[in-house]
């Protein structure tokens, strides 16, 4: 057991994460929201510049009630141009007004379908930041899901990816299935300063060990990600032939994708419920309407979906698309 986050399995987890991502030191925090805000506060304070560039659909902007600005006085700079669907690119970064304190890159970009830049594109974006004295932070909540693409396309490891960044945030519950919690890793002096902000945020309860023990126990599941990645790419290829269904992005590079159905919300609800009732399978939930007859869902290949064959998955999604 730890005492206020010090020692025990918490320290064991921190040391293991630092080793995996190739950084000097790591720190466990109970939530990713706390992790990213405190890390960006430290990075921008050190440059005396509160301006942070990130995607317009980044987690800071869409899921945190504007806390980065209200709690820390950070200022947003939208790094992807004028369209939410457009990814961050070297061209969009070059168009930004300087100076900027920090650049946050999310790998993969969840809210545009799990998009990942190529290794060449990623390194060019980081090089732009370095040439303009901009700190670079990785929102790696789903870093485990991003790793297989870079291993397959560029022969790069997780440590190689993380070496591009000053600081790296990883989550333990999203793709891995832990209870909760996250780590940030980087140079020891930066992590020590983040630790002060963890205390200021109330993120240092008397014991954190249950969350850390859960996180440590699921880290090995990252070895399943290459199989999820291969299944996702094979599935996306077959689903492109299903009428009434679009797969986003065009080139699926992670186990995460978006599926857009030509149907009303009521039609999709009936189809989902019918499959649950007749086949005992929960397929999709949480749609976003993009018009009266266009519904978009997030879908991630994981342990549960791997229990089905590829043909079974295609059949289920065909039924959801109205192919009886």
C-alpha positions, 0 to 999 in steps of 0.5 A: 500500500502507498501513503498519499501516493508514495511507495507501494504498488503506486511506485511500482506502477510509476517505475514500470510506466517510465520504463515502457515509455522511455522517460526519466520519471512517471507520476500516477494521478487519479484522472486524466483530466487532472493529469493533462491540466497540471502537465500543461500548466507546468509546461506553459509556466516554464515558457511564460506563455499560457497559449496551448495549441490542440485539435478543436475536438480535443478532450480539453475542449469537449469533455472538461467544462473549459477547466484548462482556462477557468482553473489555469488561465490557459488559452486555446489555439485551435491547431487544425484549421477551420474544420473539426474533421480536419486533423492537425497537419504541418500546414495548419501548424505553420498557419498558427500565430506565434508564440505558443507555449505548448502543443498537445497532440492526441494519438489517436485522435478519438473524435475524428475516428481514431485518426493517426498521422503517419510517422513522417507527418508526426515527426514533422509536426514535432520538428515545427514545435521544436523550431519555434520553442514550443513544448510538446505534450502527448495525449496518449490516453489511447497510446496503446492503441496507436502503437501497432500502426507505428510498429507496422508502418515505421518499425517504431516502438512505444518508446520511440513515439514518446521520445518525440515528446517532452511529456506523455500521458497514458490512461489505464481504463480505456483500452486496457480495462483498468478501474481508473487512473493515469500516469504522466511521464517526462523529465524528473524536474517537470514530473516533480512540479506536476506532483505539486499540482496534483496535491493542489488539485486534491489528487493525493488521497491517503491511499491510491493503491487500488487504482494503481494495482488495477493499472499494473495488472492490465498493462500486459493487455497492451500486447493484445493491441496488434491483434485488435489493430489487424482485426479493425483494418480487416473489418473496415475493408469489408464494411466499406462494401456494406450499403448504407454504412460509411467507415471513418477515417478513410484509412483506419490506423488504430482499433478505433473507428467511426461508423456512420449509418444512413438511418434515422435515430429511431431506426438505429435504436430499433435495430440495436434492440432487436439484435440484443433481443434476438441474438443477445449481442450488444453492438453499438451505443451513444450515437451522434446525429449528423442530420435526420437520416445520418447517425454516427457511432464510435466503435473500438475493437477489443476483447469482447468483439474478438470473440466473434469471427470477422464474418459474424461481425460483418453480418451484425453491422450489415443488420444494423445498416438495414441489410436483413 
